[in-house]
Each structure stands twice: as C-alpha cells, then as structure tokens.
Amino acid sequence: MTVVKRIAYTLAQLCREWKFPEAQATLFHEDAVNVEPDGRITTGLPAIMAKEQLFLDNILERHLLEISEPIVADDYFALQLLMDVTIVNIGRRTRNELCVYHVKDGKIIREQFFY
C-alpha cells in the first residue's frame, strides 16, 4: 500500500470514530492549510486543530456520520463526508461534503472542503 493510500484509509477510519483531532495530530503536517468552501483559509496545524475542536465542542447531538472509502490519485485523495448534527445556537444541520487532501512527504499538507 502506498503512503498516500495508508494516510487516506487511516484518516477515513479515525473520522468514522469521531477522532478528528487525533487524525489531524498524527496525519497532518505542521504547516498544513485548510480551505473552507467560502474561501476562508486556516494555516498551521495548531490553528486547524483549534478550529476543529471549537466545531466539535459546539455539537450537542450526533445523529449521523458517514465517511466514504477514499479515492486516491497520485498525491491526492478525496472522501465524501455526510454529517447530521445538532449544533449550539444553530440547530440541526446536515452537511454533505467532498473533502480533498494533498499529501507530501508522508503528511497531509492541504485539505479543501466542497459543499
């Protein structure tokens, strides 16, 4: 199995277990970049992890989480994520997104979400 495939399948499994911070801590490069659909960019693993933790801390109830099998091409892979959660001060939200990752030197250096 290639390094990219190993990272892709490990990320998918950790996310299925709601272990998003653990996935980031072990699989992401220190200088990773996160790009949201609205164009917001977060740079650096500490900032990305803080943003993720804030999101997770605001989830009141988890209704559904489905993560597809990865699609791998060279140094990139994609996952489809379907999440249904109830969020503080927002209510219940369903998000169906495509998550695209770029791997370099054995670490994720960029993630970009489309929904």
N, C-alpha and C positions, 0 to 999 in steps of 0.2 A: 504494500500500500504506500502511495506517495505521501510525502509530508502534508501536502495540501489536503488530500483526502482524509488523512488522520485527524487533522485540525478540524475539518468540516464535520466529520462524524462525531468527534468529541464535543464540539460546540453544540450540535443538534441534541445530543444526549443530555448534556448539562442543562440546556434550556428547557428540555422536556421535564426536567426535575425542578424547575424554577430556580436553578442555581446560576442565575445571570451574573452576579458579581464574581463568583468563583470562576466562571468561564472567562470573564474579562481578565481577571488577575493572572490566570495561567496561560491564556492563549494570545493575548494582545500585546503588542509592542508598547514600550513606554511612551513613544511619540505617536501613537495611533491617532487617527482622525475619524470623527463621527459626523456624518452629514444627514440631517433630517430632511423630509420631503419639502418643507418650507424654505430650505436653504440655510438654516442655522447650522453652524459648524462648531463642534467642540473638539479641541485639540489637547492631546495628552491623556494618558491613562488615568491619572487621578481625577481629572475633570470629568471624563467619561463615566468613571465608576461612581462619582458623586451624583451625577445626573441620573444614572440608573437607580441608585439607591433611593433617591428622592421619589422617583416614579413608583418603585416597589413599596415604599413606606406609605404612599397615598392610596394603595389598593385596599379597599375594605373587604371585598369578597372576590374570590377567583371562581369563575363559572366554567371556563373552558380555555384550554391551551393545546393547540395542535401545531407541531413542527414537522414539515415535510422532510423527506430524505434529501440530502444535499445533491445539487447538480454541480459538478466540478469541470472546469475548463482551464487548463494551464495553471496559472497562479491565482485564479478566481474561483469562488463558489457562491451559490445562491441557495437560500432557504425560503420557503413560504411559511409565514407565521400567522396563525389565526388565534386571536386572543379575545376573550369576552370577560370583562372585569367590571366591578363597581368601584368607582374612584371617588375619594373625598371631594365634596363640593361640586362634583360634576355629574355623578350618577353612573348608570350602567352604560358601558361603551363596548362596541365590538370593533376590532381592528383586523383587517386582512391586509398583510403587507408582504412585500418582497424585500428580502434582506440580502444585499450583495456585499461580499467580503473580498479583499485583496490581501494575499499572503506574500510576504517577502522574508527571506532568511529565517523561516520557521515560525513566524509570528504574524498575526493579523495586523496590518498597518492601516487599513481603512475599512470602514463599514458605512454603507449608504442604504437608507430605507426609502421605499417607494410605496405609497398607498393613496 
